[in-house]
Amino acid sequence: MDELDSNPNKCFEMFRTTHPYLLHLVDELVSHGYLEEGQGDVDATQVAAMLLYILGHNTRMRCVADRFQHSIKTVSRHFRRVLRALHSYARHLIKPDPDVICLPKHLRVNKYYPWFKFVYVHAGWEGSVNDSQVLEEAIGDPKHGFPWPPTGTYYLVDSGLPIGTSFLPPHKSTSFLRINNRCDELFNTWDNVEYEGNPIVLPDSGNNGASTSTAN
C-alpha cells in the first residue's frame, strides 16, 4: 500500500481514485456499519483498495493476490465482503432529492414524462436475474428503504411482476400500448376490466405521479 502515501498519481492509476476519497469511502462504510475493520494485516482500507483495483482494471484475483501478497482465498473473501458493503451503502447515495419537485427541463424529453417518475433503484443484481426476484428482495426487508406508495394508490409495473395491493401489472386482455388523441404512448387501458368483482376506474389523465388511485 505504499502507493497510497508516496505518489498520488500512482494511487489514482491503480485504484481510480485519490487517497483522500479512498479514505473517505472507507470511513463511510465503517461508520454506517457495513464494513468492519479486519484483523491482522488486512484492514478495511486495504480490502477497499483491492476491490477498486479489481474493478478498475478488470484484474484476475490471482494477480491481485500476488500484488497485495495475500492468498487467492483471502482476496476472494474480502472482495465479496466489501462488495456487499458497497451494495448496502448505495441507498445513501441513490435516492430522491426532497428539494426537487419536478425534472429539470433538459430531462423532460422522455416520451414517458411526466407520467412516470423514477424514485428508487435496487442495485447489485446481475442483468439476467428475474425482475420479480429483485422486487421480492427490495420489498422483503425494511433495511432496503423501498418507498411504498400511499394507501389507496399503486405502482404500474411490468407484466412479469405479480399483482398486489400496491402493484398493478398490465391486464392480459388488453394491448400493450394505447395511443390517445394526442398520440402519446401510455400503459394499458383498464376500461371495463374487473378485478375481484370491482370495476377498475381509469384515473384522471391529469395525474402525473408514479402511482394512481384505484376505485373502492
C-alpha positions in Angstrom: 0.0 0.0 0.0 3.0 2.3 -0.5 1.1 3.9 -3.4 -1.4 5.5 -1.0 1.2 7.6 0.7 4.1 8.2 -1.7 2.7 9.1 -5.1 -0.8 10.5 -5.6 -0.7 9.9 -9.3 0.2 6.3 -8.9 -2.6 5.9 -6.4 -5.1 7.2 -8.9 -3.7 5.0 -11.7 -4.0 1.8 -9.5 -7.3 2.5 -7.7 -9.0 5.0 -10.0 -9.5 7.4 -7.0 -7.4 9.7 -4.9 -6.1 8.9 -1.4 -8.5 11.2 0.4 -11.5 9.8 -1.4 -10.5 6.3 -0.7 -10.1 7.0 3.0 -13.5 8.8 2.9 -15.1 5.8 1.3 -13.7 3.5 4.0 -14.8 5.9 6.8 -18.3 5.9 5.4 -18.6 2.1 5.1 -17.2 1.7 8.6 -19.3 4.4 10.3 -22.5 3.0 8.8 -21.6 -0.5 10.0 -21.4 -2.0 6.5 -17.7 -2.8 6.8 -15.7 -3.8 9.9 -12.0 -3.4 10.4 -10.2 -6.6 9.5 -7.9 -8.5 11.8 -4.2 -8.9 11.3 -2.6 -7.1 8.3 -5.8 -6.9 6.2 -7.5 -3.7 7.3 -10.6 -2.0 5.8 -8.6 0.4 3.7 -6.7 -2.5 2.1 -9.8 -4.6 1.3 -11.4 -1.5 -0.3 -8.2 -0.9 -2.3 -8.3 -4.5 -3.6 -11.9 -4.1 -4.7 -11.1 -0.9 -6.5 -8.1 -2.4 -8.1 -10.1 -5.4 -9.4 -13.0 -3.2 -10.7 -10.8 -0.5 -12.1 -8.6 -2.8 -14.2 -10.8 -5.9 -14.6 -8.0 -7.9 -13.0 -8.0 -11.5 -12.0 -7.8 -12.3 -8.3 -4.7 -14.3 -8.9 -2.9 -11.1 -10.0 -4.3 -9.2 -7.0 -3.2 -11.9 -4.6 0.3 -11.5 -5.9 0.2 -7.7 -5.9 -1.1 -7.5 -2.3 0.7 -10.6 -1.0 -2.4 -12.5 0.1 -3.8 -15.8 -0.9 -6.4 -16.0 -3.6 -8.9 -17.3 -1.0 -8.3 -14.2 1.2 -8.7 -11.8 -1.7 -11.9 -13.5 -2.8 -13.4 -13.4 0.7 -12.6 -9.8 1.2 -13.7 -8.8 -2.3 -17.2 -10.2 -1.6 -17.3 -8.6 1.8 -16.6 -5.1 0.6 -18.8 -5.5 -2.4 -21.7 -6.3 -0.2 -20.8 -3.3 1.9 -20.9 -1.0 -1.1 -24.2 -2.5 -2.2 -25.8 -1.7 1.2 -24.2 1.8 1.1 -25.7 2.6 -2.3 -29.1 3.5 -0.8 -27.4 6.5 0.9 -26.4 7.8 -2.5 -29.1 6.8 -4.9 -32.3 8.3 -3.6 -34.8 11.0 -4.5 -33.8 14.6 -3.8 -36.6 16.0 -1.5 -35.8 19.5 -2.8 -36.6 18.7 -6.4 -40.3 19.0 -7.2 -40.0 18.3 -11.0 -37.5 17.1 -13.5 -35.0 19.7 -14.9 -36.0 21.0 -18.3 -33.2 19.1 -20.1 -34.6 15.8 -18.8 -38.1 16.4 -20.0 -37.5 14.7 -23.3 -38.5 11.2 -22.4 -41.8 10.1 -24.0 -43.0 8.7 -20.7 -42.6 12.1 -18.8 -44.5 13.3 -16.8 -46.5 10.0 -16.2 -43.5 8.1 -14.8 -41.1 9.1 -12.1 -38.1 7.0 -11.0 -37.9 7.1 -7.2 -35.9 4.0 -6.3 -33.0 1.9 -7.5 -32.2 -1.5 -6.1 -28.7 -2.3 -7.4 -26.4 -5.3 -7.1 -28.1 -7.9 -9.2 -27.0 -9.5 -12.5 -28.8 -8.3 -15.5 -30.1 -11.8 -16.2 -32.0 -12.2 -12.9 -35.8 -12.3 -12.9 -37.4 -8.9 -12.1 -39.8 -10.5 -9.6 -36.8 -11.8 -7.6 -35.3 -8.3 -7.4 -38.6 -6.8 -6.3 -39.1 -9.5 -3.7 -35.8 -8.7 -2.1 -36.3 -5.0 -2.3 -39.7 -5.1 -0.5 -38.9 -8.0 1.8 -36.5 -6.2 4.2 -37.1 -2.7 5.6 -33.4 -2.0 5.5 -33.6 -1.5 1.7 -35.8 1.5 2.2 -38.3 0.7 -0.5 -40.7 3.7 -1.0 -44.2 2.1 -0.7 -46.9 4.2 -2.4 -49.5 5.9 -0.1 -52.5 3.9 1.0 -55.1 3.6 -1.8 -52.6 4.1 -4.6 -50.4 1.7 -6.6 -47.4 1.4 -8.9 -48.0 0.5 -12.5 -45.5 -2.4 -13.0 -44.3 -4.7 -15.7 -46.5 -7.7 -16.7 -43.9 -10.1 -15.3 -44.5 -8.9 -11.8 -47.3 -10.1 -9.5 -50.4 -8.1 -8.9 -50.9 -6.8 -5.3 -52.4 -4.1 -3.1 -49.5 -1.8 -4.2 -48.6 -3.1 -7.6 -50.8 -3.2 -10.7 -49.4 -5.0 -13.8 -51.0 -4.7 -17.3 -54.1 -6.9 -17.8 -53.6 -9.8 -20.2 -56.8 -9.0 -22.2 -55.5 -5.5 -23.3 -52.9 -4.4 -25.8 -49.6 -3.3 -24.5 -49.8 0.3 -25.7 -52.7 2.7 -26.1 -52.5 5.7 -28.4 -54.8 8.5 -27.3 -55.9 11.5 -29.4 -52.6 13.3 -28.6 -50.5 10.4 -29.9 -48.9 9.8 -26.5 -47.9 6.3 -25.6 -49.4 5.2 -22.4 -49.8 2.0 -20.4 -52.6 -0.4 -20.9 -56.1 0.9 -20.7 -58.2 -0.7 -17.9 -61.6 0.3 -19.3 -64.4 -2.2 -18.4 -61.9 -4.5 -16.7 -62.9 -6.0 -13.3 -60.6 -7.1 -10.5 -62.1 -9.3 -7.8 -65.6 -8.2 -8.8 -64.9 -4.4 -8.5 -64.5 -2.3 -11.7 -61.2 -0.5 -12.1 -61.8 3.1 -13.0 -59.3 4.9 -15.2 -57.5 7.7 -13.2 -57.8 11.3 -14.2 -55.4 12.0 -17.1 -54.1 15.0 -15.2 -52.4 12.8 -12.6 -48.7 12.9 -13.2 -47.4 10.8 -10.4 -45.8 7.4 -10.3 -48.9 5.9 -8.8 -52.6 6.3 -9.4 -55.7 5.7 -7.3 -58.0 2.7 -7.6 -61.7 2.7 -7.1 -63.1 1.3 -3.8 
